[in-house]
């Protein structure tokens, strides 16, 4: 059993052990349940056990799952996104918008699919407004970390004690750094539209339609400085996971080859204007959009085109197992 899988399974078991029977019934599902493939990033209820229905010690155990599974940076980002619900609710209340009471930092749900041990295939997720994180494990190892969606509204807190705070900073900053270093010819290939789409184009489909996403300038057609900037941007998304898992994901991307990985930008280049970008690889996709609420509302998703929810690696495992006599 890998160190990553062991730490994640131990954290999930510790959380489950703190739940009573009724809570555990809400929190757990069979691994082959269709519910495992359900995800969304809009407000609304999810299946699983909500933070509001956990005691303080149970919430701390749930937070420990985040710390075991994610990088230190991203575990903090997840908690910051949850805390933004209070900020967003106050902004909407002050603006006289109806429905502001639905902004609730306790409406985030944890769910476990299957039994967390080294012999089984199993997974866990957290879901709620602007958070959809899924990890899948099998045979004592982490085999998938996608879909992975994080968002922030407001992207930059406009006032109050947290004025200027960003829950997600690198997604925009690194893309702008890449764009800013490009030559005019490279920028001309990268910018595919003057206007950004209203949201990420793949939305929350069970399978991402990569054909709907624009391609821009290829990694192979960039100079070395710009190639390094593009790689930094990709690593930022991969580094949502704990370092050993992120390194495994990066090795898979490098093995596929970076030459055909493309970066596309849509919308004005000036900060504060609605903008979008996509990074498209042979079997991965990044989409980022910041157009809503006066371009102060981030959606950022990482998808594995072959292996969301472990589909590819589980398929190989089952094919191998069934082929044995």
CORPEVEN-V169588 format. One record per backbone hydrogen bond with DSSP energy under -1.0 kcal/mol. NH is the residue of the N-H (numbers start at 1). CO is the residue of the C=O. If there is no record, write none. Layout:
NH CO
NH CO
//
This chain:
2 140
6 2
7 3
8 4
9 5
10 6
11 7
12 8
13 9
14 10
15 11
16 12
17 13
18 15
19 16
24 20
25 21
26 22
27 23
28 24
29 112
33 30
36 33
37 34
38 35
49 110
51 108
52 106
53 50
54 51
59 55
60 56
61 57
62 58
63 59
64 60
65 61
66 62
67 63
68 64
69 65
70 66
71 240
75 71
76 72
77 73
78 74
79 75
80 76
81 77
82 78
83 79
84 80
85 82
86 83
88 84
89 85
90 86
91 87
92 88
93 89
94 90
95 91
96 93
97 92
102 99
103 100
104 102
107 104
108 106
109 127
110 49
111 125
112 27
113 123
114 29
117 115
122 137
123 113
124 135
125 111
126 133
127 109
128 131
130 41
131 128
132 149
133 126
135 124
136 144
137 122
138 141
141 138
143 136
144 136
148 302
149 132
150 300
151 130
152 298
155 296
157 165
163 160
164 157
165 162
173 169
174 170
176 172
177 173
178 174
179 175
180 176
181 177
187 183
188 184
189 185
190 186
191 187
192 265
205 202
210 208
212 209
213 210
217 263
219 261
220 259
221 218
222 219
227 223
228 224
229 225
230 226
231 227
232 228
233 229
234 230
235 231
236 232
237 233
238 234
239 235
240 237
241 238
242 69
246 242
247 243
248 244
249 245
250 246
251 247
252 248
253 249
254 250
255 251
256 252
261 258
262 280
263 217
264 278
265 190
266 276
267 193
273 270
275 290
276 266
277 288
278 264
279 286
280 262
281 284
285 303
286 279
287 301
288 277
289 299
290 275
296 292
298 152
299 289
300 150
301 287
302 148
303 285
305 283
308 304
309 146
310 307
311 308
314 310
315 311
316 312
317 313
318 314
319 315
320 316
321 317
322 318
323 319
//
